[in-house]
Amino acid sequence: GFWADPFHTVIHHSTAKILLFFCASYGFTHMVFSLAYLLVDHSCDLRIESLLDAMYLSLEVGMTIGWGLPGSPYMKAKGARHGCYSGAVIIYLHTLMMHIQNAMLIGLVYCRVARGTSRASSLIFSQRAVVREIRGKFYLMFQVCESRKHQLVDAKIRCYALVSQAATQVGEGAVTHFENRPMRLLQPDDTLGSMLHLAVPNLVVHEIDAWSPLCPEAKMAPFPGRLCRASDASPTASGSCP
C-alpha cells in the first residue's frame, strides 16, 4: 500500500504530478496555518482582521519572505512584559512543517532528475536477436551499445528467459505457470563479472546448451539443478559441470 513505502510510491509518478502534488500540499499547509493565525489570541497583537490577512502572514512566515509581523515584533501588546505563547508555538510548528516539506520537495525532485531509468534510455539494443550455428553448436547473439559520448562506468549485463509451462486445468479455467530462469553468458564472460565496454558495440553471446532455458526439453539438463555451461565442462565429463 501507499503508507508502507510512500517515498517510492510517489517517486515513480511523473515529475509534473510530483510538482502539482507539492503545489497543492503547500497551499493546504498555508491555508491550515492561516486559520490557526486567525484564531491566535488578540494579546499577540498580530492585528489580523480577516482570513486574507492571516493568509498573508502564513505565506510570509512559511516561505521565510521576511516582511515582518504586523504590530509588535515580539508579539505582545504595548506595555506588556511577557509576549504571546500561542503565537510563538504556531510559528514554530509552521516553520518546522515547511522545513520538512522543503526537504521532501528537494529530495524528490533530485531523485526524479538524477534517476537511473533516464540514463538507461541511452543504451541501444539490437532490434532482433539471432541464433547462429558455429561448429555444430547454437548460440543466441545480440548487440548493445551506448549512444552518448559519456560512457557508463562498470557496466554489467545479465540475461534471463521467461519460460512458460504447459497450462493446467484448475476448475473451469486454465492456469499457465511462468518461471524466470537465468542465462549463462560466454561473452562477456559471466564468470568474470559480465563487464561491458560501451564505447563500441558489444556482442552478447549465450550458448544454447543443456543448461540453457532455450534448449529443447528432451535435451535439457534436470531442473532444478546446478546452472553450468557446456564450455566449462571437461571433455570426459559427459556434459556435467567440472
C-alpha positions in Angstrom: 0.0 0.0 0.0 0.9 3.7 -0.1 1.7 4.1 3.5 4.0 1.0 3.5 6.5 2.9 1.3 5.2 6.4 0.5 8.6 7.7 -0.8 9.0 5.1 -3.6 5.2 5.3 -4.4 5.4 9.0 -5.1 8.8 8.9 -6.8 7.6 6.7 -9.6 5.0 9.3 -10.6 5.8 11.8 -13.3 7.7 15.0 -12.4 4.6 17.1 -13.4 2.4 15.1 -10.9 5.0 15.5 -8.2 5.2 19.3 -8.6 1.4 19.5 -8.8 1.2 17.5 -5.6 3.6 19.8 -3.8 1.9 22.9 -5.0 -1.4 21.5 -3.5 0.4 20.5 -0.3 2.0 23.9 0.1 -1.3 25.6 -0.4 -3.1 23.3 2.0 -0.4 23.9 4.7 -0.6 27.7 4.3 -4.4 27.5 4.5 -4.4 25.4 7.7 -1.9 27.7 9.4 -3.7 30.8 8.2 -6.8 29.5 10.1 -4.5 28.9 13.1 -3.2 32.5 12.9 -6.8 33.8 12.6 -7.5 32.1 16.0 -4.5 33.5 17.8 -5.2 35.4 20.9 -5.6 39.2 20.5 -2.9 39.7 23.1 -0.3 38.7 20.5 -1.0 42.0 18.7 -0.8 40.4 15.2 -3.6 42.7 14.0 -5.2 40.1 11.8 -8.7 41.2 10.8 -9.6 38.8 8.0 -8.7 35.4 6.6 -6.7 37.2 3.8 -4.5 38.9 6.5 -3.9 35.5 8.1 -3.0 34.0 4.7 -0.5 36.8 4.0 1.1 36.1 7.4 1.2 32.4 6.7 3.0 33.0 3.4 5.5 35.4 5.0 6.3 33.0 7.8 6.2 29.7 5.9 8.2 30.9 2.8 10.6 33.0 5.0 9.9 36.1 2.9 10.6 38.2 6.0 8.2 41.2 5.5 7.8 41.2 9.3 5.0 40.7 11.6 2.3 43.4 12.0 2.2 45.1 15.3 4.9 44.3 17.9 7.9 42.2 16.6 7.8 40.3 19.9 4.0 39.6 19.6 2.9 41.4 22.8 0.7 44.3 23.5 2.2 47.7 24.2 3.3 47.9 27.8 3.0 44.1 28.4 6.0 42.3 30.0 5.5 38.9 28.5 4.8 38.0 24.9 2.2 35.7 23.4 2.9 32.0 23.8 0.2 30.7 21.4 1.6 32.7 18.5 5.2 31.5 19.2 4.0 27.9 19.3 2.1 28.2 16.0 5.0 29.9 14.2 7.4 27.2 15.5 5.1 24.4 14.2 4.6 26.3 10.9 8.3 26.7 10.2 9.1 23.2 11.2 6.4 21.8 8.8 7.7 24.0 6.0 11.3 22.7 6.5 10.0 19.2 6.3 8.1 19.9 3.1 11.0 21.7 1.6 13.3 18.8 2.3 10.9 16.4 0.7 10.4 18.5 -2.3 14.2 18.9 -2.9 14.8 15.2 -2.3 12.0 14.0 -4.6 12.9 16.4 -7.4 16.6 15.5 -7.2 15.7 11.8 -7.4 13.5 12.4 -10.4 16.2 14.4 -12.2 19.0 12.0 -11.4 17.1 8.7 -11.7 18.9 5.9 -13.4 16.0 5.0 -15.6 16.6 8.1 -17.7 20.3 7.3 -18.0 19.5 3.8 -19.1 17.4 5.0 -22.0 20.6 5.9 -23.8 21.5 2.2 -24.2 20.7 0.8 -27.6 20.0 -2.9 -28.1 19.6 -4.9 -31.3 16.1 -4.9 -32.5 16.3 -8.6 -33.1 18.5 -11.4 -31.6 19.8 -14.1 -33.8 20.6 -17.8 -33.3 23.8 -18.8 -35.0 25.3 -22.2 -35.6 29.1 -22.4 -35.1 30.9 -25.7 -35.3 27.8 -27.7 -34.6 26.7 -25.6 -31.6 24.0 -23.0 -31.4 24.4 -19.5 -29.9 22.0 -16.7 -29.1 23.5 -13.3 -30.0 22.6 -9.7 -29.8 24.4 -6.4 -29.5 24.3 -3.5 -27.1 26.0 0.0 -27.3 25.9 3.4 -25.6 24.6 6.2 -27.7 26.2 9.0 -25.6 29.8 10.1 -25.6 30.0 9.9 -21.8 30.2 6.2 -21.1 28.7 4.3 -18.2 31.3 3.1 -15.7 31.3 -0.5 -14.5 28.5 -1.6 -16.8 27.4 -5.2 -16.5 24.8 -7.3 -18.2 22.6 -10.2 -17.1 20.1 -12.2 -19.3 17.0 -14.0 -18.2 14.4 -16.1 -20.0 10.8 -16.1 -19.1 9.7 -19.7 -19.5 6.0 -20.7 -19.6 5.0 -24.2 -18.6 2.1 -26.1 -20.0 -1.3 -24.8 -18.9 -3.0 -26.9 -16.2 -6.8 -27.1 -15.8 -8.0 -25.7 -12.5 -11.7 -25.8 -12.0 -13.3 -24.1 -15.0 -10.2 -22.2 -16.1 -6.6 -22.9 -17.1 -3.5 -21.7 -15.2 -0.2 -21.1 -17.0 2.9 -21.1 -14.8 5.9 -18.8 -15.6 9.4 -19.2 -14.5 12.3 -16.7 -14.7 15.5 -18.6 -15.5 19.0 -17.1 -15.8 21.0 -17.5 -18.9 24.8 -18.1 -18.7 26.9 -15.9 -20.9 30.0 -16.7 -22.8 30.7 -13.1 -24.0 31.1 -11.1 -21.9 32.1 -14.0 -19.6 29.8 -14.1 -16.6 32.5 -15.8 -14.5 34.4 -12.6 -14.8 31.5 -10.3 -14.0 30.0 -9.8 -17.5 31.7 -6.4 -17.8 30.8 -4.2 -20.9 32.9 -1.5 -22.6 30.1 0.5 -24.2 32.3 2.9 -26.2 31.8 0.4 -29.1 29.1 -2.1 -29.8 29.3 -5.2 -27.6 28.3 -8.6 -28.8 26.5 -10.7 -26.1 26.7 -14.4 -26.7 24.7 -17.2 -24.9 25.3 -20.8 -25.8 22.2 -22.9 -26.2 23.4 -26.0 -24.3 21.8 -28.5 -22.0 21.6 -25.9 -19.2 20.1 -23.2 -21.4 16.4 -22.4 -20.9 16.2 -22.2 -24.7 17.3 -25.8 -25.1 14.6 -28.4 -26.3 13.1 -30.1 -23.3 14.3 -33.6 -24.5 18.0 -32.5 -24.3 17.7 -30.2 -21.3 19.6 -30.9 -18.1 17.5 -31.7 -15.0 15.8 -28.7 -13.4 16.3 -27.5 -10.8 20.0 -28.2 -10.6 23.4 -26.5 -10.7 23.5 -24.0 -13.6 26.5 -24.7 -15.7 27.9 -24.0 -19.2 28.9 -26.7 -21.7 32.1 -24.7 -22.4 33.2 -25.2 -18.7 32.7 -29.0 -18.8 35.7 -31.2 -19.3 35.9 -33.4 -22.4 35.5 -36.5 -20.3 32.7 -35.2 -18.0 29.8 -36.1 -20.4 28.3 -32.7 -20.2 28.5 -32.4 -16.4 29.9 -29.4 -14.6 33.7 -29.5 -14.0 
